[in-house]
Amino acid sequence: MRSLESTGGGRWTRRGEWLEVTPGRVITGAEDTEAAIDKWLLETVRMPDKLHERLRREGKIQWKGDRLRLALFPDKEAGIEPVWQDINVLYEDDFCLVVHKPAGMAVHPDGSGIGVTLDHVVAAHYASAGESVAVRHIHRLDKDTTGPVLYAKNEFAQLVLDEEMRAKIISRQYVAIVKGRVAPGLKVIDQPIGRDRHHAARRRVSPGGQQAVTRIVGREVWNEASLLHVQLETGRTHQIRVHLSHMGHPLFGDELYGEAGGKNSKPDFGRQALHGESLAFRHPWSGEQQEVIDPLPEDLNQLCSELSAGLRP
């Protein structure tokens, strides 16, 4: 049993599969209790309509005394084989999990059956805590990009967070270490991104592509390189890498996009120098803003030290 404070949905207590809350006079003082419960769930808690209808139909919304009980935590299969490895948990409660994704690990399987992914490791994390939870990631990072990844721990959280991703309410900020001195005037890159007809894995700036907007919100400029703090308004595949390469500032170590996208560039770092430094989202139950910080990994710290000291060309 766990109790946590919140605002939108009130204080919650978890008892097995049931969440218990005491909404107060908004329901106890209402003439029509059932109508007041439905209004509170749909408007204050932001419960999706279809989930609300199903819970009502299955008798999983119960009112007892001054307590509202919701069956939000039924046991679910993980949906993926657990693989036990060390995991860096950045945030966790009954609704959400945020974990650090290391370099060289994909978020989810690619269908080949080869390799351990973050989803495998998260499944083991749930199992080790005795939780029967389906593994549901809300967003992804490239295999060689590090940073926080958000997971929903029940269907309610998944539906709310998926919608907030579509509505661009969930925000992510990145650190990108790039070649060249990025001019102070470069603050927004608004260029459409599409597939590269000549390379299946690559994307490129293309007039017929999807709208893509990247904002540079901070920078540190050295002799031959720059550290950029970057926010995305859209979430196109490889967006930061494509946009910065197109502007003549490819990421260190980006073999795919290389020296301004050149085909014959050689990697000068073990991976693309890109890291998700923060993740901000509204808590699916309470609505409170959560910001999760993920410190710069050691390999990027070392790269910054070398570049700022002029030790790399």
TORTI-219279 format. One record per atom (N, C-alpha, C): x, y, z. Coordinates in steps of 0.001 Angstrom, whole numbers, plus 500000, padded with zeros to 6 digits. Example, Ala and Ser with C-alpha at 12.3 -4.5 7.8 and 13.67 -1.06 7.14 Angstrom:
BEGIN
513190494310507800512300495500507800513200496700507800512850497750507080513670498940507140512900500030507870
This chain:
BEGIN
500845498810500000500000500000500000500879501237500000500594502204499078501385503410498977500448504606498914500818505694499577500036506919499544500924508052499054500368508894498170501106510033497652500163511231497567500753512435497675499975513653497546499872514054496080498723514569495686498550515127494358497538516260494451497268516941493336496321518046493354495096517729492515495263517499491210494118517275490342493229516133490809493803514974491039493019513823491452492939513639492959493537514523493715493526514381495164494537513356495653494512513115496926495407512133497534494988510730497108495948509934496698495592508573496318496301507559497189495622506435497366496187505285498039495979504072497148497001503298496936496861502092496151496715500898497063495693500086496781495468498824497492495298497728496442496409497039496131496358496015495101496012496637493757494940496127493117494548496670491821493728497942491944493345498308493171492444499440493369493193500710493769492772501821493188493194503144493619492047503748494420492358504293495600491350504916496446491650506399496593490596507225496446490726508667496611489532509194497394489695510361497991488598511045498694488440512424498053487601512531497019487469513799496295486878514937497113486164514619498207485613515664499067484221516115498641483865517361498974482502517840498810482053517955497362482989517983496439482584518019495041481697516824494709481844515740495472480996514560495279480063514351496467480580514426497697479724514186498874478620515219498991478835516411498461477814517446498539476896517508497340477074516604496393476267516633495169474941515907495357473919516362494670472611515699494723472652514367493991473329514331492866473448513104492073474901512635492176475141511679493066476509511233493328477168510640492094476454509769491381477047509105490225477407510110489129476542511073488887476829512095487880478025512940488296478124513245489596479247514041490096480555513274489964480512511962490219481718511133490061482172511149488610481219510947487681481578510927486261482163512261485829481565513348486253482059514677485888483467514895486433483701514473487671485014514653488300486076513834487581485743512591487235486701511730486550487038512258485152486050512715484425486258513139483050486895514526482944486543515419483860487009516799483732488212517112484620488193516644485864489287516966486777490459515998486605490144514711486552491189513689486457491616513468484999490816513904484026491113513756482600491094512297482168490179511507482752490088510104482339489535510019480928490207509288480036489698509126478669488313508496478641487476508949477711486079508528477658485916507018477567486684506379476679486493504939476462486883504138477703487931504550478376488317503857479604487259504056480665486739505265480784485681505542481759484453504671481495484065504590480225482890503780479880483118502309480233484304501798479960484584500389480258484612500115481753485258500996482511485287500809483960483883500851484545483038501746484053481648501803484511480928500494484185481080500042482963480388498838482503480805497615483302482079497554483695482603496380484394482531496506485914481897497550486409481750497722487856483055498052488567483954498717487863485271499009488441485417500452488898484274501136489014484196502446489654483218502292490819483717502407492023482890502143493208482955503327494175481808503634494788481721504700495786481327504089497132482192504257498127481953503679499448482217504730500512481139505185501172481294506223502190481709507522501538482933507959501824483455509169501174484628508834500259484764507532499920485901507093499126485462506621497749486239507001496746486039506527495388487115505495495094486683504324494599487612503247494289487596502982492790488796502911492200488943502689490769489914501541490542489520500584489716490383499430489431491337499794488295492355500580488632493303501058487629494560500207487515494747499253488433496008498517488463495813497003488363495070496530487367494957495074487204496302494491486801496541493234487183497771492557486774497802492400485255498956492689484662499141492553483224500449491834482951500493491087481858501741490484481413502675491576480899503976491393481124504939492392480679504916492565479169504667491463478456504638491535476993506011491394476366507037491196477189508402491051476703509205490313477762510168489518477341510955488713478276511846489614479135511818489453480452512704490270481298514164489843481170515036490831481162516476490594481155517075491431482275517723490773483227518224491474484405519551492163484114519539493472484201520732494307484100520551495487485047521655496163485344521553497382486139520694498399485400519877499129486165519013500144485579519051501376486467519118502526485848519170503795486566517776504416486540517047504271487650515692504816487743515780506281488158515214507155487339515246508584487599513991509075488311512875508358488119511589508719488752510692507500488682509903507275489745508932506177489706507848506380490748506605506095490359505496505979491295504529504948490717503276504940491162502334503930490696501924504110489233502124505297488691501658505603487346502770505667486310503944506111486709505006506413485751506349505859486190507178505591485202508564505228485426509403506007484414510488506629484879511457507264483980512816506644484266513446506098483225514748505456483388515744506045482395517018505981482763518093506422481876518373505342480852518389505731479573518781504798478514520256504995478198521056503941478345522485504066478020522727504029476520523912504442476113524297504383474709524412502932474261524059502675473013524196501343472440523034500419472704521981500899473347520816500076473660519574500696473027518862499906472239517607500379471658516521500393472728515494501194472500514387501244473457513546499980473359513308499486472149512431498319471966513001497414470883512568496165470822513100495229469825512773495676468402513662495302467465513457495661466064512890494513465248512535493424465917511964492273465218512972491206464873514256491508465049515285490530464701515501489493465799515058489813467003515280488912468135516693488981468678517482489939468204518875490069468612519032491290469510519705491096470632520057492237471470519076492496472603519621493039473684518823493420474848518413494871474697517142495157474892516629496519474773516242497058476144515962498354476175515521498968477423514209498356477895513322498015476970512060497362477351512311496053478093513292495259477653513637494009478346514063494294479792514884495326479953515424495638481280514344496209482189513440497003481623512317497528482401511398496394482855511191495407481996510374494246482384510982493556483599512303493426483627512973492807484774512850493690486013512900494995485835512739495921486961511368495737487607510324495653486784508981495416487325508918494067488047509462493036487412509407491695487998510143491644489333511286492326489424512060492301490669511324492982491812510412493910491469509611494590492489508304493859492763508094492720492097506876491949492292505662492568491636505875493406490614504773494084489941504468493412488612503187493150488367502744492602487086502273493764486224503190494333485468502947495564484714503357495369483265502499495783482343502861495757480930503906496834480657504868496518479801505932497465479468505417498376478353505232499659478686504657500623477744505539501870477698506431501981476730507210503222476622506378504268475898506544505529476295505757506625475731506492507294474576507797507280474580508580507860473495509854507048473350510648507385472347511865506627472064513062507563471934514246506980472016515490507651471689516252506766470717517081507394469878517941506605468995518835505689469824519275504596469220520060503582469923521284504165470617521985505081469965523220505613470533523033506960471240521791507402471386521495508607472168521171508193473597521722508911474557521440508647475967520375509607476467519767509246477612518802510160478203517618509446478833516655510222479342515507509644480052514427509151479094513828508014479436512697507469478683511539507267479648510366507722479249509165507685480086508344506439479779507928505740480829507058504568480721505774504800481512504663504303480979503391504302481695503206502952482367502734502965483607502624501716484363501205501170484431500267501832483798498920501273483679498248501877482449497070501356482101496389501793480881495978503260480967495490503680482131495090505079482312496264506005481999497420505738482611498588506581482388499008506560480928498952505397480298499360505307478894498469506164478007497163506080478200496243506844477365496441508346477540496608508780478793496793510205479061498119510691478488499196509943478741500524510377478293500668510299476772500059509297476142500087509227474678499423510459474073498308510870474639497618512050474128498455513306474357499141513366475491499957514545475770501195514595474884501687513436474451502755513430473449502238513999472129501039513574471725500466514073470471500213515581470542499809516047471734499515517469471924500770518295472221501930517651472244503222518311472478503304518959473864502604518366474832502667518852476209503894518285476916504292517071476548505520516486477084506696517119476341507662517657477089508794518330476450510096517651476827511032517667475888512343517071476094513415518065475659514443518167476461515571519026476099516826518176475989517637518494474980518813517697474660520074518543474732521197517872474947522520518453474753523098517826473492523508518673472561524154518210471327525523518864471238526558518066471015527921518583470872528285518476469400528493519633468776528598519688467325529913520320466878530230520117465625531440520694465036531188522148464628532200522963464813532125524350464378531538525274465430531712526550465193531206527586466085529809527989465630528823527620466399527438527922466028527151529394466319526728530118465301526510531558465419525385531871466404525489532972467136524435533369468090523076533549467435523067533895466142521797534131465467521024532875465126521679531713465207520978530464464882520211530001466114518920530271466135518084529932467284516959528963466931516486529025465704515391528152465266515751527563463906515583526250463780515726525576462490514353525040462115513734525644461138512389525276460689512506524772459257512802523486459124513023522876457814512326521521457772511542521232456734510851519938456644511829518789456465511473517653457036512336516471456979511579515323456312512258514681455363511687513525454684512713512418454564512333511327453935513244510205453733514273510542452655515439509931452807516482510054451792516296508910450799515976509232449554515693508190448552516897507309448276518099507803448585519323507079448246519894506288449428519250506403450601519787505730451789518608505450452726518250504163452868517031503791453589517034504234455048518206504283455669518268504601457091518301506101457370518574506893456317518782508327456523517512509147456284517469510298456925516477511328456622517232512545456094516519513468455488517168514677454980516165515816454963516679517038454923515813518196454724515282518123453302513948518179453174513306517996451876512050518859451804511849519616450724510645520456450605509354519668450737509368518400450354508165517578450442508040516803451736508932517053452701508911516316453954507912516871454955507943516318456160507057516768457237507674517971457950506812518850458427507299520019459149508132519574460347509257520248460562510137519934461687510740521238462202510619521454463504511110522683464121511996522323465303513231522799465273514204522593466343514613523952466887514612524099468205514996525361468842516299525182469623517218526099469417518456526140470202518233527151471324518202526671472566517831527527473693519031527900474557520189527367474243521405527708474981522608527152474251523773527756474492524964527281473787526220527676474551527260526886474324528612527204474776529520526968473582530232527984473169531018527915471938532499527880472275533214526889471693534656526760471870535357527112470549536629526778470431537381527145469227536826526500467963536605525186468028536188524463466829534928523631467047534217523902468131533043523093468450532088523907469313530860523381469452529853524053470267529030523016471017528634523382472228527665522590472993526346523334472929525304522639472457523991523259472281522961522608473194522078523427473759520893522940474454519723523101473486519062522001473186518116521957472075516758521445472553515694522086472080514334521615472329513650521328471011512769520331471019512045519941469814510591520392469900510108521011468839508674521284468733507964520162467998508725519392467234508197518223466532509118517054466846508692515868466511509478514692466864509791513807465677510393514377464649510729513589463464511944512698463727512024511607462994513151510686463122514468511406462850515416511271463791516757511861463659516717513388463524515679514029464046515471515447463750516665516335464102517189516217465305518304517062465720519515516802464836519786515552464575520958515185463778520843515714462356519639515579461772519426516045460400519526517566460328518838518245461228518814519708461180520202520317461382520931519839462372522242520432462657523250520096461556523170518889461022524042518538459899523735519422458692522455519646458435522042520492457312522570521910457463522682522388458703523175523741458953524701523810458995525364522675458703526819522663458673527476522371460000526691521852460958527214521552462295526834520130462710527418519111462047527095517726462422527562517407463840526889516468464457527281516033465795528597515266465732529421515428466737530594514570466873530122513124466955530829512264466229530550510839466284529369510373465473528718511255464722527533510850463954527965510289462603528113509004462553528600508345461337527575508417460217526283508429460558525248508415459536525133509750458812525247510833459559525085512160458957526407512892458797527384512523459594528764512892459361529063514353459154530127514617458448530605515976458195529635516678457261528695517423457893527656518118457127526914517150456202526781515895456678526051514910455898526875514207454848528167514416454834529015513796453818529044512281453938529176511595452814529105510134452810530374509475453344531509510145453215532775509495453530533402509966454840532625510632455665533176511116456931533450509948457867534452510100458707534798509052459655534390509466461060533883508526461857533492508880463218534695509302464049534538510383464819535616510894465648535265510792467120534216510024467408533755509794468767532984508489468731532817507836469848532245506498469852530785506403469479530075507523469483528659507546469143528288508992468830527040509214468337526653510603468145526556511285469512527114512493469593527216513199470874525900513907471181524915513106471562523562513613471818523014512962473078522472513802473965521979513315475254520711514067475644519698513330476099518496513951476640518762514391478071518843515701478291519215516180479626518023516387480545516824516554479977515656516728480843514395516293480126513422515900480929512111515459480451511070516086481358510102516790480785509050517439481584507689516932481118506856516540482076505525516027481744504558516300482888503280516367482558502246516481483583501956515082484117501897514963485442501586513659486006500193513246485557500037512022485049498749511617484481497588511655485474497833511405486760496754511446487731496586512837488328497640513409488839497530514671489574497534515903488679498132515789487510498274516954486655499439517843487035500152517502488107501288518315488529502441518174487535503154519274487308504290519247486398505467518526487042506027517580486312507196516838486763508355517128485812509513517415486366510708517577485542511781516624486035512268515797485134513281514797485461514578515190484763515640515312485548516956515685485028517833514445484933518520514315483802519441513195483586520831513779483324521759513658484278523085514285484125523823513774482898524720514600482392525519514258481230526373513022481524526355512009480648527160510807480881528665511110480850529439510194481392530875510411481530531565510591480178531150509839479149531840509971477860531636511365477263530451511953477445530221513292476930530898514351477795530963514118479092531729515021479952533188515076479516533747513911479198535137513847478760535322514560477421534372514369476508534437515043475215534396516562475394533515517035476263533427518483476527534749519010477078535341518266477980536620518703478561537696518827477499537751517847476603538768517877475558538538519005474556537278519218474186536959520258473210537183521650473787536778521852475039536933523182475636538401523515475872539236522487476023540669522702476212541443522718474897540720522526473772541383522522472478542174521277472196541814520156472838542580518926472657542108518117471458540953518480470882540457517798469681540351518814468550540611518375467322540486519287466164539021519570465873
